[in-house]
Amino acid sequence: MDSISAVSEELAEIEGQINDLFRALSNGFQKLEKIKDANRQSRQLEELTDKMRDCKSLIKDFDREVKSLEGGNDANTNRMLNDRRQSMVKELNSYVALKKKYSSNLASNNKRVDLFDGPAEDNMEENVLLASNMSNQELMNKGNTMMDDTDQAIERGKKIVQETINVGTDTSAALKAQTDQMSRVVNELDSIHFSLKKASKLVKEIGCHGQMYNGISLPYCHWCHSNHHRQDCEPKQQRHP
């Protein structure tokens, strides 16, 4: 930080604020590791997300200030400032990855609770009172209904997965068929191009050397445009009497 303060007091101040946020994020995630209650975990994640948002904004301010000073700094100073900025971005990304990890775990836990329709902590007492007022038959019917709903949800999930697999298989087959067709077209075009080149070569050879007749090369007639010159091809004023 001392080297940065020698370049710009404003940069040094921004760096200090970023370092304070990084310390707060480190302590916050350590605290989150010890929290077991889902609601408290969610609130802690929201607070950490706000800190990461502030940190990202400060890093952008740091980057803008670095760019504004590039023209007056030497190459080594600019390299040092860019390395510091990249280090900040890397550290922030590590906290973003932690946040995603905890958010994913929290969402998975919530899905498991929803799947079995487990009572939330705030509604526990209400659900117990409701169950105490139900007869055994009603409780059995309610349990059977819940299991049926769960089975249907699982079957819907299996159907969606199978449909996704089928779509992927059909798409792969269609792409392979299109690739094979394009390969055949390219091969046919190559053959046509080769044939045209051979034909063009033959035409040029015939035009240059004339037509061979019984082993004798006949001259090309410019009057009738053929190798079979006849006397009546010449204009009348050039014919011999």
Sequence and secondary structure as in RCSB ss.txt:
>XXXX:A:sequence
MDSISAVSEELAEIEGQINDLFRALSNGFQKLEKIKDANRQSRQLEELTDKMRDCKSLIKDFDREVKSLEGGNDA
NTNRMLNDRRQSMVKELNSYVALKKKYSSNLASNNKRVDLFDGPAEDNMEENVLLASNMSNQELMNKGNTMMDDT
DQAIERGKKIVQETINVGTDTSAALKAQTDQMSRVVNELDSIHFSLKKASKLVKEIGCHGQMYNGISLPYCHWCH
SNHHRQDCEPKQQRHP
>XXXX:A:secstr
 HHHHHH HHHHHHHHHHHHHHHHHHHHHHHHHH   HHHHHHHHHHHHHHHHHHHHHHHHHHHHHHHHGGGS H
HHHHHHHHHHHHHHHHHHHHHHHHHHHHHHHHHHHHHHHHTT   STTHHHHHHHHHTS HHHHHHHHHHHHHHH
HHHHHHHHHHHHHHHHHHHHHHHHHHHHHHHHHHHHHHHHHHHHHHHHHHHHHHHHHHH EEETTEEE  BTTTT
BS   GGGS GGGS  
